[in-house]
Amino acid sequence: MTEQPLDWHKVLDSAEELPEGRVVSVTAGHTNICLTHHQGKFCGLDNRCPHQGGPLGEGSIENGLLRCPWHGWDFDPHTGQSPGGHDDSIITFPIDVRDDGVYVGVPQEAEHVATVADVMAETMVEWGIDTVFGMVGHSNLGLADALQRQEKKGKLKYIGIRHEGAGAFAASAYAKLTGRPAACFAIAGPGGTNMYTGLWDAKVDRVPILALTGQVDTQVVGTGAFQEVDLKAAFDTVAEFNHTVQHTSKHSELMALAVKSALLRRDVSHLTFPDEVQVLMAPEHAPISKPEGRITSMDITPPPSMVNKASEMIKKSKRPVIIVGHGARFNMEQIIAFAEMLKAPVLTTFKGKGLIPDAHPLGCGVLGRSGTPIASWFMNEADLLCVFGASFSNHTGITPKIPTIQIDFDPQALSKFHPVEAAVWGEIGVTLEILTAAVDGHTQTEDQRSQVAERWRIWKEEKSRRLQDDRGKGISSIAVFDAMNRHVPENAVIAVDVGNNTYSFGRYFEPSNQSVLMSGYLGSIGFGFPAAMGAWAAAPDRPICAVAGDGGFTQYLGDFTTAVKYEMPIKLVLLNNSELGKISKEQRSGEFEVWQTGLHNPNYADYANSCGALGIRVTSSEDLEQAMGQVFAHPGTAMLEVVTDVALI
């Protein structure tokens, strides 16, 4: 019989590294070896105990036998034979002790044979998934191996996060910025359940996302196996497309449909992979499903009857106002041109903040609880509301008392909370083209630009007065955002968290051409910094900024190290008031006792520095400007910790 050729791998630099009577786990290529040193001889054995795969190299030699650390099974440290004549011996590998170290000979590895996981990973990238945020673990190793092969080919960017919830938030933010899905990736059981909040954030804000989870072996499902959770059932409420990958599945087609569903429905897709399915050999020449000819255009043309009704309302209007939400973010050039034709003020929802610069002659800032008195004034003075891609949440407070045209791609969103006069189902860009052609030259609207300028003058005077407030208990939020107005680059992406810091951001930060990301309908604390990581992955050439309070940032504190590891030049502005200030405020307004909202915090700037980033802490307004300049000029990850007054928001 022809001997199989061997590859020799150095596993120790010197024989002295492993003393007599000791064992150690080493790796030769992709083979795990238990290296023993017994009675002056080095030997190599398969590192897996045949009982439950225990790592023999973590065991010990007792009474001349190698003992497994898990359950005490014994083997000859030279031959791998089991005492007592049992047939559960382990294979051995040749050893060569050389002058420059100890070498193990292992059979040359055969060329990799494509697995089910390979087929599904390749399909995923063919359908446009180019980024995965995840954590590798024991129940997703087969899929992880397939993902790393795609990464080696340059088709995938993999970002290893510290908490699966941060990975889901990052993937959600990626989709909010681009309209395209990223994937989040976790093990069975707690890894999958940790992703849940971030997936709900994507779902309720109507953005596509793909969740991939490992699962225990199919044969032990239902037996209460370690980390067994019925993830298919657990994800039923959040995932619009939700399936377990089976041995007999049409694997490429299943992945293709998962991504297609996420894209077309702007929702969550979830696939869970039993451990043994991931490493099954794929059928020979398994076809890869591709998107060509498989996905429809979303250029929905609106019904003529509603377009006619909307155009007649616009022609009769004297003081129309345009309100834009997050759903209009990819159509702002057309919307602003439409507003300029009508000379109509443009208000945004909080999720739509920054879609029109505050400095634009028709820009009025945010409407609602997080907004400006400018926006609310113009809504109340309007005789017609033209609403694009907004959800009519109570946070925004779009009045039902003024005639309204609502345009949205989702018919379920139309007239969701109260009747509107013209509910126009259509893609915003297509609808605007038709509406513009119908009303151009036939309007009689007032030019409201001078009134916009006057309302801004009044508001800026009020902001200047508030900027002078100082109780000696920390820096005011308005001072923080006033400084950010000067230091945040015009083309930055700003990811904001939840809390008083976010309300103040909505009210006081004056966007120019920045993009703003937030946890909208879910309003989940902790979103801000993971979202900034997602924004960096989606747009690495743009400046990335995060705004968070101490309560929110601490939720995923560990993933600050992820930003440092991947050299993400994120700038975090952290407002530290040692309190869940928004909750304290709600307790007071509800006439409850303020209770359990105080926080015990570390020095966050010191933490940032210990992670390898730049951290600067400021406690007085006099130091704020210089410190913020340093942080935004820093080339890498940086944090500005601002000790703020909980009352000055």
C-alpha positions in Angstrom: 0.0 0.0 0.0 1.3 3.4 -0.9 1.9 5.6 2.1 0.0 8.9 2.2 2.3 11.9 1.8 2.8 13.9 4.9 3.1 17.7 5.6 5.5 18.5 8.5 4.5 21.3 10.9 6.6 22.8 13.6 4.5 22.8 16.8 7.2 23.7 19.4 10.2 25.9 19.0 12.2 23.7 21.4 11.8 20.3 23.0 12.3 22.0 26.3 8.9 23.7 26.0 7.2 20.5 27.0 8.8 18.9 30.2 8.9 15.2 30.9 5.5 13.8 32.0 3.5 16.7 30.5 1.0 17.0 27.6 -0.2 19.9 25.5 -2.6 20.7 22.7 -1.0 21.9 19.4 -2.2 22.5 15.9 -0.5 21.1 12.8 -2.2 22.8 9.8 -5.9 22.2 10.6 -5.3 19.1 12.7 -5.5 19.3 16.5 -2.8 17.1 18.2 -2.3 16.0 21.7 1.5 16.1 22.1 2.9 14.0 25.0 6.3 13.7 26.5 6.6 10.5 28.5 9.6 8.4 29.4 11.8 10.6 27.3 9.8 10.2 24.1 7.6 12.7 22.3 4.4 11.3 20.7 1.5 12.8 18.8 -2.1 11.6 19.2 -5.5 12.8 17.9 -6.6 15.5 20.4 -10.2 14.3 20.5 -11.2 11.7 23.1 -13.5 9.1 21.4 -16.0 9.4 24.2 -17.3 13.0 23.8 -14.4 14.7 22.0 -12.7 16.0 25.2 -9.4 17.8 24.5 -6.7 15.2 25.6 -4.0 17.8 25.4 -5.6 19.5 28.4 -5.4 16.3 30.4 -2.5 14.8 32.3 -0.4 11.7 32.5 -1.3 9.7 35.7 0.2 6.3 36.5 1.7 6.1 33.1 -1.6 6.7 31.2 -2.9 9.8 29.4 -6.2 10.8 31.2 -9.0 12.8 29.4 -9.8 15.9 31.4 -13.6 15.5 30.9 -14.5 12.0 32.0 -11.2 10.4 33.0 -10.9 7.9 30.1 -7.3 6.6 29.8 -5.0 5.9 26.9 -1.4 4.9 26.4 0.5 8.2 25.8 2.7 6.6 23.2 0.4 4.4 21.2 -3.1 5.8 21.9 -4.3 2.3 22.9 -7.0 2.0 25.5 -6.1 -0.3 28.4 -8.3 -3.3 29.0 -8.7 -4.3 25.3 -11.3 -1.7 24.4 -11.7 -0.8 20.7 -11.8 3.0 21.3 -8.1 3.7 20.7 -7.0 6.9 19.1 -4.8 7.5 16.1 -1.2 8.7 16.3 1.0 11.0 14.2 4.7 10.8 13.6 7.0 13.1 15.5 10.4 14.5 14.5 12.5 16.3 17.2 14.9 18.6 15.3 17.5 21.1 16.3 15.0 24.0 15.7 12.0 22.4 17.3 9.4 19.6 17.4 7.6 18.7 14.2 4.4 16.7 13.6 3.7 14.9 10.4 0.1 15.0 9.2 -1.4 13.7 6.0 -1.5 16.3 3.3 -4.9 18.0 3.3 -7.2 17.1 0.4 -8.7 20.0 -1.6 -11.7 21.5 0.2 -15.0 20.0 -0.9 -17.9 22.4 -1.0 -20.4 22.1 1.9 -24.0 23.2 2.3 -22.6 26.2 4.2 -20.4 27.1 1.3 -23.3 27.0 -1.1 -25.4 29.2 1.1 -22.6 31.7 1.8 -21.8 32.0 -1.9 -25.5 32.6 -2.6 -25.7 35.2 0.1 -22.9 37.3 -1.5 -24.3 36.8 -5.0 -27.5 38.5 -3.7 -25.5 41.5 -2.4 -24.8 40.7 1.3 -21.2 42.0 1.6 -21.0 42.6 5.4 -21.6 40.3 8.4 -21.5 41.3 12.1 -21.1 38.2 14.2 -19.7 36.1 16.9 -18.1 32.7 16.1 -19.0 29.9 18.4 -19.2 26.1 18.7 -22.6 25.7 17.0 -21.9 27.9 14.0 -18.3 26.8 13.1 -19.2 25.2 9.8 -21.0 28.3 8.6 -18.2 30.5 10.0 -15.7 28.5 8.0 -17.7 29.1 4.8 -17.9 32.9 5.6 -14.1 33.1 6.0 -13.7 31.5 2.6 -15.8 34.3 1.1 -13.8 36.8 3.0 -10.6 35.4 1.7 -12.0 35.9 -1.9 -12.6 39.5 -1.1 -16.4 39.1 -1.4 -17.3 39.7 2.2 -16.4 41.9 5.2 -16.7 40.1 8.5 -16.7 42.1 11.7 -16.4 40.1 14.9 -18.4 41.8 17.6 -18.4 41.4 21.4 -22.2 41.1 21.9 -24.7 39.7 19.4 -27.1 42.5 20.2 -24.5 45.1 19.0 -24.1 43.1 15.8 -27.9 43.2 15.1 -28.0 47.0 15.8 -25.0 47.5 13.5 -26.7 45.5 10.7 -29.9 47.5 11.2 -28.0 50.8 10.9 -26.2 49.5 7.8 -29.6 49.0 6.2 -31.0 52.3 7.4 -28.1 54.1 5.7 -28.0 52.1 2.5 -31.4 50.5 2.0 -29.5 47.2 1.6 -29.3 44.3 4.1 -26.3 43.2 6.1 -26.2 40.0 8.1 -25.8 39.3 11.8 -24.5 36.0 12.9 -24.7 34.1 16.2 -24.6 30.6 17.8 -27.6 28.6 19.0 -29.4 29.5 22.2 -28.2 32.7 23.9 -26.4 33.9 20.8 -29.6 33.9 18.8 -31.7 35.4 21.5 -29.2 38.2 22.1 -29.9 39.5 18.6 -33.6 39.8 19.1 -33.8 43.5 20.1 -31.7 44.7 17.1 -33.8 42.6 14.8 -37.0 44.3 16.1 -35.4 47.6 15.6 -34.9 46.8 11.9 -38.4 45.4 11.6 -40.4 48.3 13.0 -38.2 50.8 11.1 -38.9 48.9 7.9 -35.3 48.0 6.8 -34.0 44.7 5.4 -31.8 42.5 7.6 -30.6 38.9 7.5 -30.1 36.9 10.7 -28.0 33.7 10.7 -27.9 31.4 13.7 -26.4 28.1 14.5 -28.4 25.3 16.1 -27.7 22.1 18.0 -27.5 18.9 16.0 -30.9 17.8 14.6 -30.8 14.5 16.3 -30.8 16.0 19.8 -33.4 18.7 19.2 -36.2 18.3 21.8 -34.0 16.5 24.3 -33.0 19.6 26.3 -29.5 19.6 24.8 -26.9 22.2 25.9 -27.9 25.7 24.6 -31.0 24.2 22.8 -33.6 26.9 22.1 -36.2 26.5 19.4 -35.0 29.4 17.4 -37.4 28.8 14.6 -40.3 29.3 17.0 -38.5 32.1 18.9 -38.1 34.2 15.7 -41.6 33.7 14.4 -42.8 37.0 15.7 -39.9 39.1 14.4 -38.9 37.4 11.1 -41.1 37.7 8.1 -39.0 34.8 6.4 -38.0 32.2 9.0 -36.8 28.7 8.3 -34.5 25.9 9.6 -32.0 24.7 7.0 -32.6 20.9 6.6 -30.5 18.2 5.1 -32.9 18.0 2.2 -33.5 21.7 1.7 -32.8 23.4 -1.7 -30.0 25.2 0.0 -29.1 27.9 -2.5 -32.7 28.6 -3.2 -33.5 29.0 0.5 -30.8 31.6 1.0 -31.9 33.4 -2.2 -35.5 33.6 -0.9 -34.3 34.8 2.5 -32.4 37.8 1.0 -35.2 38.5 -1.6 -37.8 38.6 1.2 -35.7 41.0 3.3 -35.2 43.3 0.3 -38.8 43.4 -1.1 -40.6 43.4 2.3 -38.0 45.6 4.0 -38.2 43.2 6.9 -36.3 40.5 8.9 -35.2 37.2 7.4 -33.8 34.4 9.6 -32.2 31.1 8.8 -31.0 28.7 11.5 -28.4 26.0 10.7 -28.3 22.8 12.7 -24.6 22.0 13.4 -24.4 18.8 11.3 -26.1 20.4 8.3 -23.5 23.1 8.0 -20.7 20.6 7.1 -22.7 18.3 4.8 -21.1 17.9 1.4 -23.0 19.9 -1.1 -24.4 18.0 -4.1 -21.9 18.0 -6.9 -22.2 21.0 -9.2 -24.9 22.5 -6.9 -26.3 25.5 -8.8 -26.0 28.9 -7.1 -29.2 31.0 -7.3 -28.5 34.5 -8.5 -30.6 37.7 -8.4 -30.7 38.3 -12.2 -34.3 38.0 -13.4 -35.4 37.1 -9.8 -36.3 40.4 -8.3 -38.8 43.0 -9.4 -38.4 46.8 -9.6 -40.1 48.6 -6.8 -41.0 51.7 -8.9 -44.7 51.5 -8.0 -46.8 53.9 -10.0 -49.7 55.4 -8.0 -53.4 55.0 -8.9 -54.5 57.8 -11.2 -57.5 58.6 -9.1 -55.5 59.5 -6.0 -52.9 61.4 -8.0 -55.6 63.5 -9.5 -57.1 64.2 -6.1 -53.7 65.1 -4.7 -52.9 67.4 -7.6 -56.2 69.2 -7.3 -55.5 69.8 -3.5 -52.1 71.2 -4.3 -53.5 73.5 -7.0 -56.0 75.0 -4.5 -53.5 75.3 -1.6 -52.1 78.7 -0.5 -49.9 77.6 2.3 -48.8 74.0 1.8 -46.2 72.4 4.1 -44.1 69.3 3.2 -43.3 66.8 5.9 -40.7 64.1 5.2 -39.9 61.0 7.2 -37.1 58.4 7.1 -38.9 56.6 4.3 -38.2 59.5 2.0 -34.4 59.5 2.6 -33.5 58.4 -0.9 -35.8 60.9 -2.7 -34.8 64.2 -1.1 -33.4 65.8 -4.2 -36.8 65.5 -5.9 -38.7 66.5 -2.7 -36.6 69.6 -2.2 -37.1 70.6 -5.9 -40.9 70.1 -5.4 -40.8 72.3 -2.3 -38.9 75.0 -4.1 -41.5 74.9 -6.9 -44.3 75.4 -4.3 -42.1 77.7 -2.1 -43.4 75.4 0.7 -41.6 74.9 4.1 -40.1 71.4 4.7 -40.4 69.8 8.1 -39.0 66.4 9.0 -39.9 63.8 11.5 -37.2 63.0 14.1 -36.1 59.9 12.1 -35.9 62.2 9.1 -33.7 64.8 10.8 -31.0 66.1 8.4 -32.8 65.1 5.2 -32.9 68.9 4.4 -30.2 71.2 5.8 -31.4 73.6 8.5 -29.8 76.4 6.5 -31.9 75.8 3.4 -34.3 78.7 2.9 -37.3 76.3 3.3 -35.8 74.0 6.0 -37.6 74.1 9.3 -36.0 71.4 11.3 -37.8 68.6 13.2 -41.5 68.4 14.1 -42.6 67.0 17.4 -41.3 66.2 20.8 -37.7 66.3 19.7 -38.2 69.3 17.4 -38.1 73.0 17.0 -40.9 75.6 17.5 -40.3 76.5 13.8 -41.6 73.3 12.5 -44.7 73.2 14.7 -45.5 76.9 13.8 -45.6 76.1 10.1 -47.6 73.0 10.5 -50.2 74.9 12.5 -50.3 77.7 9.9 -50.7 75.4 6.9 -53.8 74.7 4.8 -52.3 71.5 3.3 -49.9 68.9 4.5 -47.9 66.9 1.9 -46.4 63.9 3.8 -43.7 61.7 2.2 -42.5 58.5 3.9 -43.6 59.3 7.4 -45.4 57.0 9.8 -47.6 59.5 11.7 -46.2 58.4 15.1 -47.5 60.2 18.2 -43.9 61.3 18.8 -44.1 63.5 15.6 -47.6 64.6 16.2 -48.8 65.3 12.6 -52.1 66.9 13.1 -55.3 65.2 11.7 -57.1 68.6 11.5 -55.4 69.9 8.3 -56.1 68.4 4.8 -53.4 65.8 4.1 -51.8 64.1 1.2 -49.8 61.0 2.2 -47.4 59.2 -0.1 -45.9 55.9 0.8 -44.6 52.6 -0.8 -46.5 50.6 1.8 -50.3 50.6 1.5 -50.6 49.5 5.2 -48.9 52.7 6.3 -51.5 54.9 4.5 -54.2 56.3 6.8 -52.8 54.1 9.5 -53.9 56.1 12.5 -56.6 58.4 11.0 -58.2 59.1 7.7 -56.3 61.3 5.2 -57.9 63.1 2.2 -55.5 61.6 -0.4 -53.7 58.4 0.5 -51.3 57.8 -2.4 -49.8 54.4 -2.8 -46.6 54.6 -4.8 -42.9 54.8 -4.8 -42.0 58.4 -3.8 -39.8 59.2 -6.7 -42.2 58.0 -9.4 -45.2 59.7 -7.6 -43.3 63.0 -7.4 -42.5 63.0 -11.1 -46.2 62.6 -11.9 -47.4 65.1 -9.3 -44.8 67.7 -10.4 -45.9 67.4 -14.0 -49.5 67.8 -13.0 -49.2 70.9 -10.9 -46.3 72.8 -12.4 -47.5 76.2 -13.5 -50.9 75.7 -12.0 -50.2 76.6 -8.3 -51.1 79.7 -6.3 -49.0 79.2 -3.2 -47.5 81.9 -1.1 -43.7 82.4 -0.9 -43.1 81.4 2.7 -39.3 81.8 2.7 -39.2 85.1 4.5 -41.4 83.7 7.3 -39.0 80.7 7.6 -36.1 83.1 8.0 -38.1 85.1 10.7 -39.0 82.0 12.7 -35.3 80.9 12.6 -34.3 84.3 13.9 -36.7 84.0 16.8 -35.5 80.5 17.6 -31.8 81.3 17.4 -32.3 84.2 19.8 -33.9 81.7 22.2 -31.1 79.2 21.8 -28.6 82.0 22.5 -30.3 82.7 25.8 -30.4 79.0 26.8 -26.7 78.7 25.9 -25.9 81.1 28.8 -27.5 78.8 31.4 -25.1 77.4 33.9 -26.0 76.0 37.3 -22.5 74.9 38.1 -23.5 71.3 37.9 -22.1 70.3 34.6 -22.2 71.4 31.0 -25.6 72.0 29.3 -26.7 69.8 26.4 -27.2 72.9 24.2 -23.5 73.8 24.7 -22.5 70.3 23.5 -24.6 70.5 20.3 -23.7 74.1 19.7 -20.0 72.9 19.6 -20.9 69.9 17.4 -22.5 72.3 14.9 -18.9 73.6 14.3 -17.0 70.4 14.4 -19.0 67.6 12.8 -18.0 67.3 9.2 -20.7 68.1 6.6 -20.8 64.7 5.1 -20.7 62.8 8.4 -23.1 60.0 9.4 -24.4 60.6 13.0 -25.8 57.7 14.9 -27.7 58.7 18.0 -28.9 56.8 21.0 -32.0 57.2 23.2 -32.7 59.5 26.1 -32.5 63.2 26.9 -29.3 63.4 24.9 -31.3 62.5 21.8 -34.1 65.0 22.4 -31.5 67.7 22.8 -29.8 66.6 19.6 -33.1 66.8 17.7 -33.7 70.3 19.1 -30.2 71.9 19.0 -28.0 70.3 16.4 -28.3 72.0 13.1 -27.5 69.5 10.3 -26.1 70.6 6.9 -25.5 67.5 4.8 -25.1 64.8 7.5 -27.1 61.6 7.6 -28.7 60.7 10.9 -29.5 57.2 12.2 -31.6 56.3 15.2 -33.7 53.6 16.7 -37.0 55.1 15.6 -40.2 53.1 16.5 -38.5 50.7 18.9 -36.6 53.5 20.6 -34.0 51.1 22.0 -31.4 52.3 24.4 -27.9 51.2 23.4 -28.4 51.7 19.6 -26.0 54.6 19.1 -22.5 53.2 19.2 -23.2 49.8 17.5 -25.1 51.8 14.8 -22.0 53.9 14.3 -20.1 50.6 13.6 -22.7 49.6 11.1 -22.4 53.1 9.4 -18.7 52.7 9.2 -19.0 49.3 7.5 -21.5 50.7 5.1 -19.7 54.0 4.3 -16.0 53.7 5.4 -15.1 56.8 3.5 -17.5 59.1 5.4 -16.8 60.6 8.8 -18.7 58.6 11.5 -20.0 60.1 14.7 -22.0 58.6 17.6 -24.0 60.5 20.2 -25.0 58.7 23.4 -25.8 59.1 27.0 -24.0 57.2 29.8 -27.0 54.9 30.1 -27.1 53.9 26.5 -23.4 53.6 25.8 -22.8 51.3 28.7 -25.3 48.7 27.3 -22.7 47.7 24.7 -19.5 49.1 26.3 -17.4 46.1 25.3 -17.9 46.8 21.6 -15.9 50.0 21.9 -13.0 47.6 21.6 -14.4 46.3 18.4 -14.1 49.8 16.9 -10.5 50.0 18.0 -9.7 46.5 16.7 -11.0 47.2 13.2 -9.5 50.8 13.2 -12.9 52.4 12.9 -12.4 56.2 13.1 -15.7 56.7 15.0 -16.0 59.9 17.1 -18.2 59.3 20.2 -19.7 62.3 22.0 -20.8 60.9 25.3 -23.0 62.9 27.6 -22.5 61.7 31.1 -25.0 63.0 33.7 -24.8 59.9 36.0 -28.5 59.4 35.6 -31.2 57.9 33.4 -32.3 61.5 33.0 -35.2 60.8 30.6 -36.7 58.4 33.0 -36.3 60.8 36.0 -38.1 63.4 33.9 -41.0 61.0 33.2 -41.2 60.0 36.8 -41.6 63.7 37.8 -44.1 64.4 35.1 -46.2 61.4 36.1 -46.0 62.6 39.7 -44.0 59.5 40.8 -41.0 59.5 43.1 -37.7 59.7 41.2 -36.4 56.2 42.0 -33.6 53.9 40.7 -32.4 56.2 37.9 -29.0 57.2 39.4 -26.0 55.5 37.8 -22.5 54.6 39.1 -20.2 55.4 36.3 -16.5 54.8 35.5 -14.3 57.5 34.0 -15.3 56.7 30.4 -12.4 58.7 28.9 -9.9 56.6 30.9 -11.7 53.5 29.6 -11.4 54.7 26.0 -7.7 55.3 26.5 -7.2 51.8 28.0 -8.9 50.3 24.9 -6.3 52.0 22.7 -8.5 54.9 21.6 -8.3 58.6 22.4 -10.4 59.6 25.4 -10.9 63.1 26.7 -13.1 64.2 29.6 -14.4 67.7 30.0 -16.3 69.1 33.0 -16.5 72.8 32.1 -17.7 74.7 29.1 -14.4 76.6 28.8 -12.7 73.3 27.8 -15.4 72.0 25.5 -14.4 73.7 22.2 -10.7 72.7 22.3 -11.5 69.1 23.5 -14.1 68.6 20.7 -11.6 69.8 18.2 -9.0 67.3 19.4 -11.4 64.4 19.2 -12.6 65.2 15.7 -9.1 65.7 14.5 -7.9 62.4 15.9 -7.3 59.8 13.0 -8.7 56.8 15.0 -11.4 55.9 17.4 -12.0 58.7 19.9 -14.4 59.6 22.7 -15.3 63.0 24.1 -16.9 62.4 27.6 -18.8 65.5 28.6 -20.0 65.7 32.2 -23.4 67.3 31.7 -26.1 68.9 33.8 -29.1 66.6 33.9 -31.5 69.6 34.1 -30.1 71.6 31.2 -31.4 69.6 28.2 
